[in-house]
Amino acid sequence: MKELRTIIFYGLLLLVVIPLPAFARMTPVEDSELAKIEASSGVSICINSVSFDLSIGGVKYTDTDTGNAIEFNNITGHDGAGGPMTFDTGDSPIILDLFTVDDVSSPINGRTLFSLVNSDWTQNVYYTVDNLVFCNQDLGSLDIGVIDIPNSYLYLDPHGGVGFEVGLELKVDDFSYTYNTAPTSLSLQGIHLAESASGAPETPGTWAFSGKFRVGNLFDNDPARFDVITETINNTTHVILDLPMTGTLRIEDLAFGGEDFGPCAIDGIKVHRLSVEIPSI
């Protein structure tokens, strides 16, 4: 069971998607007017009841050496009830800003960071993948949603590759993988990511969550990192992804292979080091 929890935990991190909404009714601004604008407190973006449908024929990654590929075919985005996806920032706009760390006790004092902060985001987002294909083998379908990320932030630091820190509260009502025409092979109901959780782990009705699940910690000089490096010894290029993280993961109900395993709680997560290295050959 411990191994299954570990697989679920890291799998969910790869499936968390923060979609970018479309903007409507854009108003042209003359150069003379634009020159008068100063973004001294960042740029605020308000989104009022935006909705749209999404349909993607397929996404495919192919290994050029072997020709093996993984494909996600017939991807649709909706609200989980037959309508379009919806987004709304309410009274708290999304804020984009550049700021310089001014703290002599901080290891990154003096560095300039980019930030994107969302403090009150309402969304109804559900993704359906009709066919997951690996090495020409149809492995079935995926359903992920409704995804709700009410609060999140992103910090970027352009030092040593791309350093970053992400914090978010997340709830996913349902994640289901169905193997072709067989009954649902894996079903996760009520997925939560947060900083901490209270309530009896075996009783989802008592659960309460606070704070944000965090990937990376820029201000303690332990960022998540994405980089591309070339080793001088053998002249090979690698993609490097470092993902230290902290927080809690709880799932209200876990079913696998027709068996119901009940709730799952993984609290006090502290991943001090998680490094993924992808060679180009």
N, C-alpha and C positions, 0 to 999 in steps of 0.2 A: 504493500500500500504506500510505503514511503517513496518508492521509486515512481509510482503512478502520480503521486502528488507533485514530485519534482518535475516530471514531464509536463503535467498540466500547467504548472507555474510558469516555466520558461516558454511553453507554447503560447500562453495567453499574452505574454509580453510582446511576442512577434505579431499578434493579431490585433493589438490595440491600434485603432486607426483614428486620427483626428482629421476629419475631412475639412477641406477648405471651401467655404460657401461662395456662391456667385453674388456679385453686387449688382443692384438694379438702380435705374434712374440716376445715373452718373451725370453731373453737371459740369460742362466745360468751364475752365477758369482762364481768363486772359493772363498773359505773361506779366503785365503790369500789376495785376492784382495778386498773382502768386508771389511776386517779389516782396510784397508787404507782409507775408505770412512767416512767422517764426514758430518753430516747433520746440519752444523752450521747455515744455512739459511733456514732450513726446507727441505722438499722433494718436488720437482717439478715433475708433471706428465703431459706429453704431449700426446694428443690423436689425431691422424691424420686420419680423414675420416673413423671412425669405423662405421660399420653397422651390424645390426642383426635383426632377426625375433624373436618374442616372442609369445608363445602359452601356456596358462595355462588352464587345464581342469576345475578347480574350486577352490575357496577359501571359506571355511565355518567356521563360528563361532557358537558353540552350547552352550546354557545355560544348564549345567549339572543338574540343579535342575528341570527344566521344560521340557527339551528336545527341546524347541523352538530354531530355528536357523535362521541365515541370510546367504545367499549364493550368491556368484558372480561366475556364470558359464560361461565357454567358453570365457575366456579373451584373446584377441589378441592385440599385439603391432605392429604398422606399421607407415608409414610416412603420412598416410591420402590419399595417391594417388596410393595405390597398391604395394608400395615398402617397403623395410625394414626400421626400425628406423635408424637414422644416428646421429652421434656425432662428433664434431671437436672443439678443443680448440684454433685453430688458432695460433697466435704468443704469446699468454699469457697462460702459463700452469696453471693447478690446483696446488695449493700450500698447503701442509699439514705441520703444524709446532706446536711446543710447545714454549710458551713464558711466561715470568713472568711480571706481571703488575708492572711497576716502576713509580708510581705517588703517592706522599704522600697525595695528595688531594682526591684520589679515595678511596671509601669505601672498595674496594677489593685489595688495594695495597699489593704487596707481593705474591699474589696468582698466581699459574701456571695454564694456560689455554691451551686447545687444539684448534687449528683453522684450518678450511678448507675454502680456498678462491678461488673462480672462477670468473675471471674478464672479460673473453671474450669467452663465450661458445655458439656454434652454434649447434642447434639440431632440428630435425624434429621427433616429438613423438606424436602418436595418439593412444588412447586406446579405444577398443570396448568391451563391456560386453554384451553378447547375452541374458543372463537371470539373472535378479535380483530377488531372491526368498526370501520371508520372511514368516516364519511360514507355510511353504509348499504352499504359494500363490505366483504364478508367477506374478511379478509386472511390467515386461517389460524389456526394454534394455536401455543401456547407451552408449553414444558416447562422448568422451572427447579429444579434440585436434584441431588443432595442438598445442602442448604445447611448449612455448618458454621461457626459463629462461636464458637470456644472462649474467646476473651478480648475484652472490649470495655469501653469506658467512655463516659460522656456527662457533660459539664459544661454547666450553663445559667447565663447571666448576664442578669438582667432590666434591661439598660441599652441604650438606643438600639434599641428593638425587642426581639427575643429573640436575644441572642448565644449561641453554643454552640460546643462543641468535641467531636468524636467521634473516638475511636480504636478500631480493630478489626483483628483478624486474621480473614481470610475465605477459605474454600475452597468453591467450587461445582463439583460433579462434572460437571454438564452444563447447558448453556443451548442449547436448540434452538428454532428458529423454522421451522415448516413451512407453506409456502404452499398452502392447501387440500389437494388430493390429490396434489400434486407431491412428488417426493423432498425431503428436508430441504434448505431453502434456505440456512440459516445454522446452523452447529453449532460451539459452543465447548466443548471438553472440558478439565477441570482448570483452573479459573479461580482465581487466587490474588491476594489483596491483602495487603500487609504493609508494614512500614517499609523493609526491604531484603531482597535476595535474593543468594545466591551460587550458583555452579555455572555451567557453560557455557550461555548462552542457547539454543543449538541442541540441547541434550541434557537434556530434562526429568528424566531419571533421576538427574541430579547436583544438582538444585535443592534448596536449603534456605532457609528463611525465618526472619526474626527481627523482632521489634518489631511495631508497629501502624501501619497506614495511618491518616493523620490528616487530618481535615477541620476546618479552623479551628485557631487557636492563641490561646486566651484569655489565657494568661499573658504573651505578648508583645504583647498588645492588638491582635491581628489575628484576631478571631473570625469564624467563619461567622455569618451573620446572616439572620434572617427578620423582615421588617417590612412594615407597610402604611402608606403615606404619601399625603398629598393635596397636590398642587402648587397653590400659591396663584395662579400666573399664569393657568392655564386651568381650575383647580378640578377636575382629574382625579385619580382615586385609582389607585395602583399597588401591586402586591405586589412587594417587593424580596427577592431571595435572593442573598446573597454566599457563595461557596464556595471560599476559598483551601484548598489541600490539598497534601500531600507524601506520598511513598511509592513503592511499586513495584507494577506489575501484570504478571503473567505468565500465559500461557495455554498449556497443554500441547499442544493441537492445535486448529487453526482450519480449518474447511472451509466453503466458500461456493459455491453454485451447482454442487455436485457435484465441485468441485476441492478437493483437500487442500493447504493452504498450510503445514502443519507448525506448529511452536511459534511463539509471539509473546512477546516480552519488551520491556516499557517500564519501564526502571529510572531512578531518580533524578528522579522526577516532582516538580516544584515549580511549582504553579500559584499565582502571587502574587496574581492577581486574576481572579475569574470572577464576573461579576455578571449576574443574570437579572432582567429587569424585565417584569412582566406587567400591562398596563393593564386597567382595568375596562371600557373601551369601545374 
